[in-house]
Amino acid sequence: MEYYVAQQVKDAWGDKQCDHPHLEKEYYTGAFLINFVCSQCGMEFTIAQKLEMDEVRKIKADKL
Ligand SMILES: [Zn+2]
């Protein structure tokens, strides 16, 4: 998802609750990878935050 699209998604989503079901790589001018962004709410995550979230979800999944 491009940076400006993420901003539009973020504006459209507003302050609603989101559990960030799907993170996409975020690009700037089609070339540079910056961060990950939630395709539902447009919130940005660093790569470290994404890895941490994956880890937490894996732990939760193992407990189920
Ligand atoms: Zn989200």
PDB file of the backbone (N, CA, C, O) and the ligand in Angstrom, with CONECT records:
HET     ZN  A 101       1
ATOM      1  N   MET A   1       0.853  -1.190   0.000  1.00  0.00           N
ATOM      2  CA  MET A   1       0.000   0.000   0.000  1.00  0.00           C
ATOM      3  C   MET A   1       0.892   1.244   0.000  1.00  0.00           C
ATOM      4  O   MET A   1       1.890   1.318   0.717  1.00  0.00           O
ATOM      5  N   GLU A   2       0.508   2.199  -0.810  1.00  0.00           N
ATOM      6  CA  GLU A   2       1.312   3.423  -0.859  1.00  0.00           C
ATOM      7  C   GLU A   2       0.998   4.340   0.325  1.00  0.00           C
ATOM      8  O   GLU A   2      -0.090   4.301   0.900  1.00  0.00           O
ATOM      9  N   TYR A   3       1.964   5.144   0.657  1.00  0.00           N
ATOM     10  CA  TYR A   3       1.854   6.020   1.818  1.00  0.00           C
ATOM     11  C   TYR A   3       0.590   6.880   1.767  1.00  0.00           C
ATOM     12  O   TYR A   3      -0.134   6.988   2.757  1.00  0.00           O
ATOM     13  N   TYR A   4       0.329   7.494   0.602  1.00  0.00           N
ATOM     14  CA  TYR A   4      -0.826   8.395   0.526  1.00  0.00           C
ATOM     15  C   TYR A   4      -2.149   7.628   0.616  1.00  0.00           C
ATOM     16  O   TYR A   4      -3.139   8.156   1.122  1.00  0.00           O
ATOM     17  N   VAL A   5      -2.167   6.383   0.126  1.00  0.00           N
ATOM     18  CA  VAL A   5      -3.371   5.552   0.260  1.00  0.00           C
ATOM     19  C   VAL A   5      -3.618   5.230   1.730  1.00  0.00           C
ATOM     20  O   VAL A   5      -4.751   5.269   2.211  1.00  0.00           O
ATOM     21  N   ALA A   6      -2.530   4.913   2.432  1.00  0.00           N
ATOM     22  CA  ALA A   6      -2.634   4.623   3.864  1.00  0.00           C
ATOM     23  C   ALA A   6      -3.213   5.815   4.623  1.00  0.00           C
ATOM     24  O   ALA A   6      -4.017   5.643   5.539  1.00  0.00           O
ATOM     25  N   GLN A   7      -2.807   7.008   4.245  1.00  0.00           N
ATOM     26  CA  GLN A   7      -3.331   8.211   4.896  1.00  0.00           C
ATOM     27  C   GLN A   7      -4.833   8.348   4.647  1.00  0.00           C
ATOM     28  O   GLN A   7      -5.581   8.753   5.537  1.00  0.00           O
ATOM     29  N   GLN A   8      -5.270   8.007   3.430  1.00  0.00           N
ATOM     30  CA  GLN A   8      -6.702   8.087   3.104  1.00  0.00           C
ATOM     31  C   GLN A   8      -7.498   7.052   3.895  1.00  0.00           C
ATOM     32  O   GLN A   8      -8.579   7.338   4.409  1.00  0.00           O
ATOM     33  N   VAL A   9      -6.937   5.837   3.983  1.00  0.00           N
ATOM     34  CA  VAL A   9      -7.592   4.772   4.759  1.00  0.00           C
ATOM     35  C   VAL A   9      -7.725   5.202   6.217  1.00  0.00           C
ATOM     36  O   VAL A   9      -8.769   5.012   6.839  1.00  0.00           O
ATOM     37  N   LYS A  10      -6.661   5.781   6.747  1.00  0.00           N
ATOM     38  CA  LYS A  10      -6.617   6.242   8.135  1.00  0.00           C
ATOM     39  C   LYS A  10      -7.689   7.308   8.383  1.00  0.00           C
ATOM     40  O   LYS A  10      -8.406   7.259   9.382  1.00  0.00           O
ATOM     41  N   ASP A  11      -7.786   8.264   7.469  1.00  0.00           N
ATOM     42  CA  ASP A  11      -8.789   9.328   7.591  1.00  0.00           C
ATOM     43  C   ASP A  11     -10.203   8.760   7.527  1.00  0.00           C
ATOM     44  O   ASP A  11     -11.083   9.178   8.280  1.00  0.00           O
ATOM     45  N   ALA A  12     -10.414   7.808   6.624  1.00  0.00           N
ATOM     46  CA  ALA A  12     -11.741   7.216   6.457  1.00  0.00           C
ATOM     47  C   ALA A  12     -12.133   6.379   7.675  1.00  0.00           C
ATOM     48  O   ALA A  12     -13.301   6.344   8.063  1.00  0.00           O
ATOM     49  N   TRP A  13     -11.148   5.706   8.275  1.00  0.00           N
ATOM     50  CA  TRP A  13     -11.418   4.818   9.405  1.00  0.00           C
ATOM     51  C   TRP A  13     -11.688   5.616  10.681  1.00  0.00           C
ATOM     52  O   TRP A  13     -12.538   5.222  11.479  1.00  0.00           O
ATOM     53  N   GLY A  14     -10.989   6.716  10.886  1.00  0.00           N
ATOM     54  CA  GLY A  14     -11.183   7.547  12.070  1.00  0.00           C
ATOM     55  C   GLY A  14     -10.679   6.878  13.336  1.00  0.00           C
ATOM     56  O   GLY A  14      -9.617   6.256  13.336  1.00  0.00           O
ATOM     57  N   ASP A  15     -11.450   7.006  14.428  1.00  0.00           N
ATOM     58  CA  ASP A  15     -11.016   6.537  15.748  1.00  0.00           C
ATOM     59  C   ASP A  15     -11.620   5.199  16.148  1.00  0.00           C
ATOM     60  O   ASP A  15     -11.565   4.811  17.315  1.00  0.00           O
ATOM     61  N   LYS A  16     -12.199   4.488  15.172  1.00  0.00           N
ATOM     62  CA  LYS A  16     -12.824   3.203  15.496  1.00  0.00           C
ATOM     63  C   LYS A  16     -11.781   2.185  15.955  1.00  0.00           C
ATOM     64  O   LYS A  16     -10.590   2.305  15.668  1.00  0.00           O
ATOM     65  N   GLN A  17     -12.276   1.180  16.681  1.00  0.00           N
ATOM     66  CA  GLN A  17     -11.423   0.094  17.166  1.00  0.00           C
ATOM     67  C   GLN A  17     -10.983  -0.784  15.993  1.00  0.00           C
ATOM     68  O   GLN A  17     -11.778  -1.066  15.097  1.00  0.00           O
ATOM     69  N   CYS A  18      -9.743  -1.209  15.997  1.00  0.00           N
ATOM     70  CA  CYS A  18      -9.240  -2.102  14.952  1.00  0.00           C
ATOM     71  C   CYS A  18      -8.248  -3.066  15.568  1.00  0.00           C
ATOM     72  O   CYS A  18      -7.376  -2.655  16.334  1.00  0.00           O
ATOM     73  N   ASP A  19      -8.372  -4.363  15.238  1.00  0.00           N
ATOM     74  CA  ASP A  19      -7.379  -5.325  15.748  1.00  0.00           C
ATOM     75  C   ASP A  19      -6.328  -5.651  14.684  1.00  0.00           C
ATOM     76  O   ASP A  19      -5.586  -6.626  14.807  1.00  0.00           O
ATOM     77  N   HIS A  20      -6.277  -4.832  13.652  1.00  0.00           N
ATOM     78  CA  HIS A  20      -5.238  -4.894  12.620  1.00  0.00           C
ATOM     79  C   HIS A  20      -5.079  -6.296  12.033  1.00  0.00           C
ATOM     80  O   HIS A  20      -4.030  -6.926  12.167  1.00  0.00           O
ATOM     81  N   PRO A  21      -6.146  -6.775  11.376  1.00  0.00           N
ATOM     82  CA  PRO A  21      -6.128  -8.152  10.858  1.00  0.00           C
ATOM     83  C   PRO A  21      -5.122  -8.382   9.735  1.00  0.00           C
ATOM     84  O   PRO A  21      -4.658  -9.506   9.545  1.00  0.00           O
ATOM     85  N   HIS A  22      -4.783  -7.343   8.996  1.00  0.00           N
ATOM     86  CA  HIS A  22      -3.887  -7.562   7.856  1.00  0.00           C
ATOM     87  C   HIS A  22      -2.932  -6.387   7.683  1.00  0.00           C
ATOM     88  O   HIS A  22      -3.353  -5.267   7.392  1.00  0.00           O
ATOM     89  N   LEU A  23      -1.655  -6.655   7.863  1.00  0.00           N
ATOM     90  CA  LEU A  23      -0.652  -5.605   7.680  1.00  0.00           C
ATOM     91  C   LEU A  23       0.007  -5.756   6.315  1.00  0.00           C
ATOM     92  O   LEU A  23       0.387  -6.855   5.913  1.00  0.00           O
ATOM     93  N   GLU A  24       0.136  -4.643   5.617  1.00  0.00           N
ATOM     94  CA  GLU A  24       0.805  -4.629   4.315  1.00  0.00           C
ATOM     95  C   GLU A  24       2.069  -3.799   4.410  1.00  0.00           C
ATOM     96  O   GLU A  24       2.195  -2.927   5.269  1.00  0.00           O
ATOM     97  N   LYS A  25       3.007  -4.083   3.511  1.00  0.00           N
ATOM     98  CA  LYS A  25       4.179  -3.234   3.406  1.00  0.00           C
ATOM     99  C   LYS A  25       3.755  -1.873   2.874  1.00  0.00           C
ATOM    100  O   LYS A  25       2.883  -1.757   2.012  1.00  0.00           O
ATOM    101  N   GLU A  26       4.389  -0.866   3.407  1.00  0.00           N
ATOM    102  CA  GLU A  26       4.057   0.490   2.991  1.00  0.00           C
ATOM    103  C   GLU A  26       5.181   1.039   2.102  1.00  0.00           C
ATOM    104  O   GLU A  26       6.364   0.906   2.415  1.00  0.00           O
ATOM    105  N   TYR A  27       4.784   1.648   1.010  1.00  0.00           N
ATOM    106  CA  TYR A  27       5.761   2.202   0.070  1.00  0.00           C
ATOM    107  C   TYR A  27       5.580   3.701  -0.037  1.00  0.00           C
ATOM    108  O   TYR A  27       4.495   4.236   0.194  1.00  0.00           O
ATOM    109  N   TYR A  28       6.643   4.350  -0.385  1.00  0.00           N
ATOM    110  CA  TYR A  28       6.591   5.780  -0.625  1.00  0.00           C
ATOM    111  C   TYR A  28       7.047   6.036  -2.054  1.00  0.00           C
ATOM    112  O   TYR A  28       8.151   5.653  -2.442  1.00  0.00           O
ATOM    113  N   THR A  29       6.198   6.681  -2.825  1.00  0.00           N
ATOM    114  CA  THR A  29       6.406   6.918  -4.265  1.00  0.00           C
ATOM    115  C   THR A  29       6.774   5.627  -5.000  1.00  0.00           C
ATOM    116  O   THR A  29       7.586   5.637  -5.925  1.00  0.00           O
ATOM    117  N   GLY A  30       6.160   4.512  -4.573  1.00  0.00           N
ATOM    118  CA  GLY A  30       6.312   3.249  -5.277  1.00  0.00           C
ATOM    119  C   GLY A  30       7.675   2.599  -5.159  1.00  0.00           C
ATOM    120  O   GLY A  30       7.907   1.554  -5.768  1.00  0.00           O
ATOM    121  N   ALA A  31       8.567   3.174  -4.407  1.00  0.00           N
ATOM    122  CA  ALA A  31       9.942   2.677  -4.425  1.00  0.00           C
ATOM    123  C   ALA A  31      10.453   2.234  -3.065  1.00  0.00           C
ATOM    124  O   ALA A  31      10.988   1.132  -2.937  1.00  0.00           O
ATOM    125  N   PHE A  32      10.299   3.064  -2.059  1.00  0.00           N
ATOM    126  CA  PHE A  32      10.975   2.789  -0.805  1.00  0.00           C
ATOM    127  C   PHE A  32      10.033   2.206   0.237  1.00  0.00           C
ATOM    128  O   PHE A  32       8.966   2.752   0.515  1.00  0.00           O
ATOM    129  N   LEU A  33      10.450   1.100   0.795  1.00  0.00           N
ATOM    130  CA  LEU A  33       9.712   0.492   1.892  1.00  0.00           C
ATOM    131  C   LEU A  33       9.995   1.278   3.164  1.00  0.00           C
ATOM    132  O   LEU A  33      11.151   1.467   3.542  1.00  0.00           O
ATOM    133  N   ILE A  34       8.920   1.740   3.830  1.00  0.00           N
ATOM    134  CA  ILE A  34       9.113   2.454   5.078  1.00  0.00           C
ATOM    135  C   ILE A  34       8.738   1.543   6.241  1.00  0.00           C
ATOM    136  O   ILE A  34       9.574   1.167   7.063  1.00  0.00           O
ATOM    137  N   ASN A  35       7.453   1.202   6.280  1.00  0.00           N
ATOM    138  CA  ASN A  35       6.869   0.530   7.429  1.00  0.00           C
ATOM    139  C   ASN A  35       5.861  -0.491   6.950  1.00  0.00           C
ATOM    140  O   ASN A  35       5.733  -0.756   5.754  1.00  0.00           O
ATOM    141  N   PHE A  36       5.150  -1.059   7.909  1.00  0.00           N
ATOM    142  CA  PHE A  36       3.961  -1.832   7.598  1.00  0.00           C
ATOM    143  C   PHE A  36       2.758  -0.981   7.956  1.00  0.00           C
ATOM    144  O   PHE A  36       2.831  -0.118   8.831  1.00  0.00           O
ATOM    145  N   VAL A  37       1.650  -1.229   7.272  1.00  0.00           N
ATOM    146  CA  VAL A  37       0.446  -0.455   7.535  1.00  0.00           C
ATOM    147  C   VAL A  37      -0.753  -1.403   7.540  1.00  0.00           C
ATOM    148  O   VAL A  37      -0.831  -2.331   6.735  1.00  0.00           O
ATOM    149  N   CYS A  38      -1.681  -1.154   8.458  1.00  0.00           N
ATOM    150  CA  CYS A  38      -2.910  -1.959   8.535  1.00  0.00           C
ATOM    151  C   CYS A  38      -3.815  -1.575   7.363  1.00  0.00           C
ATOM    152  O   CYS A  38      -4.134  -0.400   7.179  1.00  0.00           O
ATOM    153  N   SER A  39      -4.230  -2.575   6.569  1.00  0.00           N
ATOM    154  CA  SER A  39      -5.052  -2.287   5.389  1.00  0.00           C
ATOM    155  C   SER A  39      -6.467  -1.887   5.781  1.00  0.00           C
ATOM    156  O   SER A  39      -7.210  -1.351   4.958  1.00  0.00           O
ATOM    157  N   GLN A  40      -6.844  -2.141   7.020  1.00  0.00           N
ATOM    158  CA  GLN A  40      -8.198  -1.794   7.467  1.00  0.00           C
ATOM    159  C   GLN A  40      -8.281  -0.382   8.044  1.00  0.00           C
ATOM    160  O   GLN A  40      -9.191   0.372   7.701  1.00  0.00           O
ATOM    161  N   CYS A  41      -7.338  -0.018   8.916  1.00  0.00           N
ATOM    162  CA  CYS A  41      -7.434   1.280   9.592  1.00  0.00           C
ATOM    163  C   CYS A  41      -6.338   2.257   9.179  1.00  0.00           C
ATOM    164  O   CYS A  41      -6.424   3.442   9.500  1.00  0.00           O
ATOM    165  N   GLY A  42      -5.307   1.785   8.473  1.00  0.00           N
ATOM    166  CA  GLY A  42      -4.251   2.678   8.007  1.00  0.00           C
ATOM    167  C   GLY A  42      -3.195   3.008   9.044  1.00  0.00           C
ATOM    168  O   GLY A  42      -2.335   3.855   8.802  1.00  0.00           O
ATOM    169  N   MET A  43      -3.246   2.349  10.201  1.00  0.00           N
ATOM    170  CA  MET A  43      -2.236   2.618  11.218  1.00  0.00           C
ATOM    171  C   MET A  43      -0.881   2.062  10.775  1.00  0.00           C
ATOM    172  O   MET A  43      -0.801   0.982  10.188  1.00  0.00           O
ATOM    173  N   GLU A  44       0.174   2.812  11.064  1.00  0.00           N
ATOM    174  CA  GLU A  44       1.512   2.393  10.653  1.00  0.00           C
ATOM    175  C   GLU A  44       2.224   1.656  11.778  1.00  0.00           C
ATOM    176  O   GLU A  44       2.065   1.973  12.957  1.00  0.00           O
ATOM    177  N   PHE A  45       3.011   0.667  11.383  1.00  0.00           N
ATOM    178  CA  PHE A  45       3.815  -0.107  12.325  1.00  0.00           C
ATOM    179  C   PHE A  45       5.237  -0.186  11.797  1.00  0.00           C
ATOM    180  O   PHE A  45       5.452  -0.288  10.589  1.00  0.00           O
ATOM    181  N   THR A  46       6.194  -0.139  12.688  1.00  0.00           N
ATOM    182  CA  THR A  46       7.568  -0.410  12.275  1.00  0.00           C
ATOM    183  C   THR A  46       7.711  -1.916  12.088  1.00  0.00           C
ATOM    184  O   THR A  46       6.853  -2.687  12.517  1.00  0.00           O
ATOM    185  N   ILE A  47       8.795  -2.324  11.449  1.00  0.00           N
ATOM    186  CA  ILE A  47       9.034  -3.751  11.246  1.00  0.00           C
ATOM    187  C   ILE A  47       9.147  -4.459  12.601  1.00  0.00           C
ATOM    188  O   ILE A  47       8.666  -5.580  12.766  1.00  0.00           O
ATOM    189  N   ALA A  48       9.783  -3.798  13.560  1.00  0.00           N
ATOM    190  CA  ALA A  48       9.921  -4.376  14.899  1.00  0.00           C
ATOM    191  C   ALA A  48       8.555  -4.585  15.558  1.00  0.00           C
ATOM    192  O   ALA A  48       8.311  -5.615  16.186  1.00  0.00           O
ATOM    193  N   GLN A  49       7.668  -3.595  15.408  1.00  0.00           N
ATOM    194  CA  GLN A  49       6.317  -3.722  15.985  1.00  0.00           C
ATOM    195  C   GLN A  49       5.545  -4.854  15.321  1.00  0.00           C
ATOM    196  O   GLN A  49       4.814  -5.589  15.985  1.00  0.00           O
ATOM    197  N   LYS A  50       5.709  -4.992  13.996  1.00  0.00           N
ATOM    198  CA  LYS A  50       5.010  -6.059  13.286  1.00  0.00           C
ATOM    199  C   LYS A  50       5.497  -7.425  13.768  1.00  0.00           C
ATOM    200  O   LYS A  50       4.690  -8.320  14.023  1.00  0.00           O
ATOM    201  N   LEU A  51       6.803  -7.583  13.891  1.00  0.00           N
ATOM    202  CA  LEU A  51       7.356  -8.856  14.344  1.00  0.00           C
ATOM    203  C   LEU A  51       6.849  -9.192  15.740  1.00  0.00           C
ATOM    204  O   LEU A  51       6.535 -10.343  16.042  1.00  0.00           O
ATOM    205  N   GLU A  52       6.776  -8.165  16.585  1.00  0.00           N
ATOM    206  CA  GLU A  52       6.289  -8.365  17.946  1.00  0.00           C
ATOM    207  C   GLU A  52       4.833  -8.823  17.926  1.00  0.00           C
ATOM    208  O   GLU A  52       4.447  -9.720  18.674  1.00  0.00           O
ATOM    209  N   MET A  53       4.022  -8.194  17.057  1.00  0.00           N
ATOM    210  CA  MET A  53       2.616  -8.565  16.943  1.00  0.00           C
ATOM    211  C   MET A  53       2.463  -9.999  16.446  1.00  0.00           C
ATOM    212  O   MET A  53       1.625 -10.746  16.951  1.00  0.00           O
ATOM    213  N   ASP A  54       3.274 -10.388  15.452  1.00  0.00           N
ATOM    214  CA  ASP A  54       3.246 -11.756  14.947  1.00  0.00           C
ATOM    215  C   ASP A  54       3.553 -12.745  16.064  1.00  0.00           C
ATOM    216  O   ASP A  54       2.930 -13.801  16.172  1.00  0.00           O
ATOM    217  N   GLU A  55       4.524 -12.379  16.890  1.00  0.00           N
ATOM    218  CA  GLU A  55       4.963 -13.234  17.985  1.00  0.00           C
ATOM    219  C   GLU A  55       3.840 -13.407  19.008  1.00  0.00           C
ATOM    220  O   GLU A  55       3.571 -14.516  19.471  1.00  0.00           O
ATOM    221  N   VAL A  56       3.190 -12.294  19.353  1.00  0.00           N
ATOM    222  CA  VAL A  56       2.080 -12.331  20.328  1.00  0.00           C
ATOM    223  C   VAL A  56       0.940 -13.197  19.784  1.00  0.00           C
ATOM    224  O   VAL A  56       0.345 -13.985  20.519  1.00  0.00           O
ATOM    225  N   ARG A  57       0.641 -13.043  18.489  1.00  0.00           N
ATOM    226  CA  ARG A  57      -0.455 -13.822  17.897  1.00  0.00           C
ATOM    227  C   ARG A  57      -0.124 -15.311  17.882  1.00  0.00           C
ATOM    228  O   ARG A  57      -1.001 -16.152  18.081  1.00  0.00           O
ATOM    229  N   LYS A  58       1.133 -15.625  17.647  1.00  0.00           N
ATOM    230  CA  LYS A  58       1.567 -17.019  17.620  1.00  0.00           C
ATOM    231  C   LYS A  58       1.392 -17.637  19.010  1.00  0.00           C
ATOM    232  O   LYS A  58       0.929 -18.770  19.142  1.00  0.00           O
ATOM    233  N   ILE A  59       1.764 -16.885  20.032  1.00  0.00           N
ATOM    234  CA  ILE A  59       1.631 -17.352  21.411  1.00  0.00           C
ATOM    235  C   ILE A  59       0.164 -17.595  21.739  1.00  0.00           C
ATOM    236  O   ILE A  59      -0.198 -18.617  22.321  1.00  0.00           O
ATOM    237  N   LYS A  60      -0.684 -16.620  21.349  1.00  0.00           N
ATOM    238  CA  LYS A  60      -2.132 -16.761  21.591  1.00  0.00           C
ATOM    239  C   LYS A  60      -2.681 -17.977  20.866  1.00  0.00           C
ATOM    240  O   LYS A  60      -3.478 -18.725  21.431  1.00  0.00           O
ATOM    241  N   ALA A  61      -2.262 -18.185  19.613  1.00  0.00           N
ATOM    242  CA  ALA A  61      -2.748 -19.305  18.808  1.00  0.00           C
ATOM    243  C   ALA A  61      -2.343 -20.629  19.437  1.00  0.00           C
ATOM    244  O   ALA A  61      -3.117 -21.585  19.414  1.00  0.00           O
ATOM    245  N   ASP A  62      -1.138 -20.697  19.998  1.00  0.00           N
ATOM    246  CA  ASP A  62      -0.655 -21.918  20.633  1.00  0.00           C
ATOM    247  C   ASP A  62      -1.470 -22.272  21.861  1.00  0.00           C
ATOM    248  O   ASP A  62      -1.633 -23.447  22.190  1.00  0.00           O
ATOM    249  N   LYS A  63      -1.980 -21.256  22.539  1.00  0.00           N
ATOM    250  CA  LYS A  63      -2.750 -21.495  23.768  1.00  0.00           C
ATOM    251  C   LYS A  63      -4.167 -21.973  23.488  1.00  0.00           C
ATOM    252  O   LYS A  63      -4.801 -22.582  24.350  1.00  0.00           O
ATOM    253  N   LEU A  64      -4.667 -21.697  22.281  1.00  0.00           N
ATOM    254  CA  LEU A  64      -6.054 -22.084  21.959  1.00  0.00           C
ATOM    255  C   LEU A  64      -6.167 -23.592  21.737  1.00  0.00           C
ATOM    256  O   LEU A  64      -7.255 -24.095  21.459  1.00  0.00           O
TER     257      LEU A  64
HETATM  258 ZN    ZN A 101      -5.881  -1.709  11.970  1.00  0.00          ZN2+
END
